[in-house]
Amino acid sequence: MLLNLLFVVVGIALVLFCADKMTDGAVALATKFKIPEMVIGLTIVAIGTSAPELVVSLVSALNDSPNIAVGNVVGSNIFNALMIVGVTALVCPMVISKSTVKKDIPFAVVGSAMLFWFAFDLSIERWEAAVLFAGFVAFMIYTIREGMKGNVDNAGQKDDSVKQMPVWKSLLFVVLGIAGLIYGSDLFVDNAKAIALALGVSEAVVGLTVVACGTSLPELATSVVAARKGQSALAIGNVLGSNVFNIFMIIGITALISPMHGLEITNLDLGMMLGSIFALWLFSYTKYKIERWEGAVLTLSIVAYMTWLVYNAMAGAAA
């Protein structure tokens, strides 16, 4: 048990360090090629930081543990919208663009509503997975097209606050940063999961709590670091992109390969996922900025939800 705890701490430390380096590399690339930070956050960074969820969900489904796979995605999306945005706003209030509020967040809301509908009967069929994956393709096409418009509109602008570096070094930071994030998250998840299961907690709860929090560490670290460096667009883009990828890409790919049946996810969990992204959308409308007090509300909400899950799990294990 003590060795598991040590590896948990090491995993967290590795994630924090790699998030810092990956952020520097991603922003330097965006500046070099005049790509809007929001697009980098919604694509490269979001895909990279969602890699742990994809690996965990795919392996879990193939190993006949669909509850960990779905619980991981639902829990990660709740964690992203409440904990990551909440803690990031507490560290540094986040400025949200009108385009993000009117276009990007609604896409995440639609994705959450679709997953709520598809998983309501405690199964996700292959055709439903195909619909979700088609949504992922549509989102990528939309994001790239919007990015090309922004590239033209912002041509010639330069941000002197960005740490400049050669392209090869930027790419190296991004690639090694993502690799480190995945390895650090894997280290955290494996050992935290071992501790939780040793305490008699069910797979669904493990997926919603330990695994979801662990695989969301890259998003948390990346968003906090980006916000502290004044790159709010990268931070919120990372969260929204990860939520969209978790639903459309991860569930889409996983259920296409292995349809999910006999899910133990509850309507409360699915409702919490949908409600969390609505809360983020609502707060974003207030002056197009998420203030510290709003960040506190989001953070307290996830703490209360996680406490309720763990309490029920421990009560069930003791019964």
N, C-alpha and C positions, 0 to 999 in steps of 0.2 A: 504493500500500500504506500509506504514512504517513497519507494522508487517511482511509483506512478505519479505521485505528487511532484517529485523533482522534475520528471519529464514534462509535466503540465506547465511548470514554471519556465523551463527551457523553451518549450514550444511557443509560449506567449512572447518571450524575449526575442526569439528569432523572427516572429511575425512583425513585431514593432519595428525592428531594425530594417527588415526587408521592405516594409511598407514605405519607410522614409526614402530609401534609395529608388524604389520603383516610381514614387511620385515625382522625384527630381527628374528622372529619365523621361517619364511620360510628358511632363509639362515642357521640358526642353525640346522634345520632338514636336509637340504641338506648336511651339513658338517658331522653331526652325522652318517648318513647312506651312506656317500660317493656318493651322487647323484650330478651330475653336476648342477651348478646354472642355466644353460641355460634350462635344462629340467624342473626344478622347475618353472622357469619363464614362460615357454611355456605351462605348465599344471596347477598346483595348483594355482599359483598366477594369471595366466591369466583367469582361470575359475572363480575364486573368484571375481576379479575385473570386469569381464564381466557380473556378476549376475545382476547389475542394468539394463543393456541393455536388458537382457533376460526378466526380469520382466516387464519393460516398454513396450517392443515390443509385448510381448504376450498379456498383458492386453489391449493394444491399438488395436491390431488386433481383439481380441474377442469383444471389444466394438465398432467394426465397424469404427475404425480410422486407416486404414492401412498406411496412409500417415505419421503418427507419427512413426509407427513401422519401415517402410523402411527408412524414413528420419533420424530416430535415428541411425540406423546401418550405413548408408552411411555417415552421418555427423560425427559419432563417429570414423569411420575409417580414414576420412580425418583429424580429430582432432588428432588422435593417431599418424599418420605418419608425420604430419607437426608440430603441436603445442607441443605435448609431446616429440617427438624426438628433435625438435628444441630447446625448453626450457631446456631440460635435457642436450643437448650438449653445450648450452650457460653456464649452471652452471658448467658442467664438461665434456670435450670432451670424446666421447664414443668410446671405442675400440671394433671393430666388428671382430669376428673370421671368418676365411675362410669358415668354415663349415656353418655358418649362412648365409653368402653372397651367397654361391653356392647351399644351400639346403633349408634353412628355409624361406628366403625372397622370392625366386621364388614361393614357395607354396602360400604365401600371394598374390603374383602378379596373379597367376592362379585363386585364389578365387575371386579377384576383377574383373578379366576379365569375369568370369562366371556370376557374379551378374550383370555386365554391360550388358551382352548378354541376360540374362533371363528377366531383368527389362526393356529392351529397348522398348518392346511393352506395357509398363505401366501395367503389370500384372505379377504375379508369381503363376504358377499353382502348383497343388499338386505333379505332377511327377517331376517338376523342383526342388521342395523342397526336394523330396526324393534323387535326385542326389546330392544336396548340403549336405544333412545329411550324405550320404555315404562318401562324401569327408571328413567330420569331423571324422568319424570312421577311415578312412584310415590315416588321420593325427595323430590321437592318437596312432594307432598301430606303425606307423613309429617313432614317438617321443619316445615312450617307448622302442622300440628296440634299437634306437640310444643311449638312456640313459643307457641301460644295457651294451652296448659296452663301453661307457664312464666310467661306474662304474668299469669295469674290468681294463681299461687302467689307471685309476687314483687311484687305490687301494693303500692305505698306505700314500697318501698325506694328509697333514693337513694345514689348513689356520689359522695361529695364530691371524689374524686380525678380525676373526669372533667372535662375542659375544657368549660365550658358555652358555648353559642353559639346564636343564633337559628336556627330551622328552615331559613330560606332560605339562611343561611350554611353550615349543615351540608350541605344538599343541593348547594350550589355546590362545596364542598370535595370531596364524593364524586364528582360528575359531572366536574369539571375534573381531579380526581386520577386518575380512571379514564382519561380522555382522554389525560392526560400519560403515564400508565403504558403505554398502548397505543402512543403515538407514540414514546416512549423505547425501548420494546422493539423496535419495528419498525426504528428507526434502528440499534439494536444488531445485530439479526438480519441485516438486509440487508448490513451491512458486515462482520460476522464471517463470514457465509456466503461472501461474495466472497473473503475471505482464505483460508478453508478450501478452497474449490473451486480456487483458484489453486495450492494445494499438492497437488492431485490426489486429494483425499479423496472417497469415494463418497457418493451421496445418502443412503443409509441411515445411514451413520455421521454425516454432517452433521446429519441429523434427530435422531439419538440424542444428539449432543453439543452442537454449536454452537447449532442452532435450539432444542433442548429447554432448554438452559441460558438462552438469551436470552429465550425466551417465559416462563420460570419466574422471571425476575428480579422481576416484580411480587410474586409470592408470597413470595419470599425477603425482599425489602425490607419488605413489609407485615408479615410474621410477626415479623421481628427488631424492627422499630419497635414493634409491638403488645406483644411480650414485655417490651421495655425499659420500657414504660409500665405494666406490670403487668396487661396484658390477655391472659393465656395462653389463655383460652377463644376469643378472637378469632383468635389466632395458629394454634392447632391446628384450629379450625373452618375457617379459610381454607385450610389444607393439605388437610384431608379433603374439604372441599367441592370444591376444585379437582380433586383426583384423581377424585372421582365424576363431576364434569362433563366432565372430559377424556375419560373412557371412555364414559359413557352419552350425554351431549349431543353432544360434538364428533365422536366416531367415529360415533355414531348418525346425526346430521344429515349428516355428510360422505358416509358410505357409502350413505345413503338417496338422496342426489342422484347420487352417482357410485360404484357398487360398486368395491371395490379387488381387483385381481388381480396376480399376479406379485410379491408382497411379498418383500423380501430380509431382513426381520427374522428373527433367529435364535431358536431355542428358549432359548438362554442369555439373550438380552435379555428375552424374555417371562418367563422364570423369575426373572430379577433383579427385574423389576417386581413379581411376585407375592411374592418373598422379602422385598423391601424393606418392603412394607406389613405382612407378618407380623412382621418385626423391630420395626416401630413398635408393633404391637399387643402384642407380648411385653414390650417395655420399659415400655409404659403400665401394665401390670399390677403392676409393682414399685412398691408404695406409691402407685400412681396418680400417678406423677410421673416425668418423664424427667430424670435427673440429668446433670450435666456429663460424667461419664465415659461415660455411654450416648450422649450427644451426640457425644462424640469417636469412639466406635466407628462410629456411623452416618456421620459425616463422612469418616473414613478409608476406609470401605467404598466410598463414591461416588468418592473420589479414586482408589482402586485400580482400580475398574471403568472410569472414564474414561481412566485411563492405559493400561489394557489395550486399550481400543477404539482410542485414538489410535496406539498402538504398532503394532497389527495393520494399521491403515489406512495408516500410513506405510510399513510393510514391504511391503504389497501394492502401493502406488504405486511403490515403488522396484524391485519385481520385474519 
